[in-house]
Amino acid sequence: MIVYKKIGLTYQQDQEKSEDFIRKNFSGLENPAINAKLVYDSKKDDFSITQAKTGEIFDRENLSRELEARLASLNRSPIELIKIIDLPKVTEDKNNKAKIRAKEIAALTPIQLEYNDSTWPIEKAELIGWLDFIPVAQKDQTMDIVISEISVQNFLTELAPSVNRETVNANLALNDGKVVAFALSQNGRKLKIQESAKKISQDILARQKEVSLIIEETKPEITTDTIDTLGLTSLIGQGVSDFAGSPKNRTHNIGVGAARFNGVLIEPGQDFSFNEILGEVSAKEGYLPELVIKGNKTIPEYGGGICQISTTLFRAAINSGLKITERYPHAFPVKYYNPQGFDATIYPPHPDLRFINDTPNNILIQSKIIGTKITFELYGTKDDREIKVNGPIILESNPDGSMKTILYQEIWRNGELERKDTFRSNYKSPALYPVQRNPLE
C-alpha cells in the first residue's frame, strides 16, 4: 500500500536580490524623490539650499506581498508593478541650521594640518569638497553635515609622499683608528592615513582650526648614540669588486640590491643568510632584466648582476675572519669576479651565501658604490683572532676557459691555528652556457 504525505514548501524571499532586480531592470521607469541639499556658490561665497522634489517609485511592499502570494500558490501569473509617491527625506524649509553650520565650518579655513614644525593648509575650496549632507531623521526632514573620510583619505594619500621618509642609519667611518658617524641617523616616519582622516573629520566638526596628523615614527638601529653600545668600535674587514663593463641594467640591479644590505645589523651568534635579507627579486622591487646563469643557459631575468653583491660580501666576510657556512662558486669563470675563485653565486631560495657572526658583539654591514667599484665594510669589535687569507690559487687553467682554484681562510689565536677553511672552485667552460636573450629559445 502506497502512503502519500503532503509536505509544505519551505521558501524565503531574498529582499536584497528583489531590490537589485528592480534596480537593474526598471530603474529607468522610476523617478525617485530628490532631497534638498546644500550647494556652495563661490561667487557669492555662500551656501544655498536646493529645492526638494517629490517623485514616483514602484511600491516595493506591494511587490513583496504579491510575490509571496504567487510563491505560496505556485502561481506564475504576471505581477503588476504599481507606482507610489516618493517623498523627499530632506526639504529646504527646515534646514537653515544646517546652512548656518556649513558656513561656520567653511569660515574655519585655512585649516592647518600640523606635524612638529611642518604645516599643510586646507583652503576653503578643498574643505567644501569634503562636506557631505545626510538625512538625520525621516520624520523632521532635516540634514546633518559630515566630513567625508574617503575624500580626506584621498587628499592624505597625495600628501603622504611629502610627509613620509625612510629610516636612515648613521653611516660609519674610521677617524684616527676610532669608528665615528660621518653621516647622522634620521628617524623614519609614515603618515597614518585612515587614523588621520578620522581625526581630521572629528576635529573640523568640533570647530578646530589646527589639526595634528597621526604619524608613526621609527627609530634607526644605528644612531650616533648607539655606536659604542652596539660594539661597533672597529672596521673588522672589507671586500671589494669591480663591475666595469657591465651593461646598464646590470649596473642598475647592483645598486638596487646593494642598498638592501646597507645598515643590516648582525647579532652575535647569528647565522646570516644573504637570500633572507635580499628578499623578493622582481620588477616590483625595482630590478631590471639582465643575464643570469640558469640551468645550462645564460638568460635574462630580473635581478641579473646580484651575484656581484654576494661575491663582494663573501670577500668581506672572509677578510673579517667570519665562519662561512654556505658558499657556491659560479658555473663558469665570470670576468666581473676577478680574481677567479673568490666569488659566491646565489639564486633565491638556493644556493645561498651564509656565515656566522662568531665575534663577541654586533656586526654592521655598510655598502658603497664609487664608480664601478662596490665595497662592503663590516664594523664590529675586533678580538684576538689573526686572519690569514691565502689565494685564490689557480690549480688548473684550460684553453676552453675552464679552471680550478683554491682559497684558504685561516684563523690563528696566540700563535696557534684555530680553524682552517678551504674553498674550492671547479669552473666549467663558458661555451657550455650559451647566451640566449630570449629565454624561450
Phi, psi and omega in degrees: 000130181266128180252126179260137181233130180276124179245126180291146180278125179260129181207164178213131182277130178269100184298323182295318180290325177297314179297320180295324178296316179295317182298319183286326189255336186231008184299329180291345180265356179257158177225078186299157176297150178249123180285150169293146178212163179269134175232149183256132176256107184294331179291318180271350184051051183206159176263146171230159182254120178288156184281137176284152180228137176280146181229187177229135177223165177288145181283101182294322182294319178295317178300319180296317179297315181296320180294319177300317181294319179296317180295321182296325183256006184052041181266125184260014180293151183298153176251127180277127177277125182251134178269145176230165178289134176251113182271142178294147179276339180230127178244158188286339188280356184236021189232028174297326179297319179295322178296316179298319182293320178297320179294322179296320180292316179298328182289348179290339186291151359284132175273137184257119168274133189231148168205118186052238182264004182262143178225150177227113184283143173250111182277171187300316182299321178293313183297317181299326177293343178273347186283135172237148180238122185233149177295139178271306182212137184295331187289327183250001172057042178250163180241158175239158180253130176229160173264124180291111180293332177294317179296320179293320178298320178297320178296315183292329177298320177287329181284330190308316181302332179276349180259316186291150171204150183284151172290135181238121175285154174294135175271137187253155175206164178266133176225110184056040177081000181247140178284127179227163176269118178264350172223125186289155177284165180215130176295143173271160177210148182220126179289125177274099192292309183294316181294320180293321180298319179295318180294317178301314179301313182294317184290322179294317178295337176270012175067035177264133182269341177241126183234125179275129176286151177265114185231133178268124179257142176236136181266142179290153177291324183249110176243170179297340182267346186253003182302310182288319184293333177275355179083022181269075187253348185213154167275110186270345178173161177213160177227145183224144170213162185238125180252030179304137181090359180292143174297165184303314182295322180294317178299318178300313182297324178297318179295318180295314183291320182298326180297334180295335186258348182290120180093004178290133180253126180252120183283158178303132180082355183286139176269107184280133176241121179299314184294327179295317180288322181300316180073206184290140177244104184202175177297326180299329180272002175100007182274156178243159178290135176202168187293136172225156175271119182219121184065234179249029180225164170244109189230159178281134174215160177298130177095007178304130183111351182296335179296342173297325180287312181296323178298315182292322179290325175300316179297319179296318181293320177298312182291341178272355179079020181280154181280115179275125182253345177204125178203137178230138175281167175288166182291326178218163182296128179251130188299333182287350188248025174296141358287139181298141182102359181238041183241169177211116179270148175223156173199102186304138000272354181204138008284162184231165169246123182226145173207163185249136172280093180260027174265168184285349184222185179296156172237132177252130177265130172231133179245149174209147179235122177234115185065238179253014179252132176251135182231136170247128176245133179249118178255140179187215179243122177286137173249200187270015178284145173248129187253127176237123178247120182245114180112191009285144181251129178279116180271331184204134178223124188245157181301331182279004178094351177286153180197165175232137180224167177216143182225135180243138170240121181243137176244120181245144172224129178053038177080005181242142179286116180269321183206141174224119180246140183245135181236106181263143177230126180241096185268135176271177180288135177301336181296340180282353183233072185297145178282128176234105180295331174259109184296349181270356181296000000 
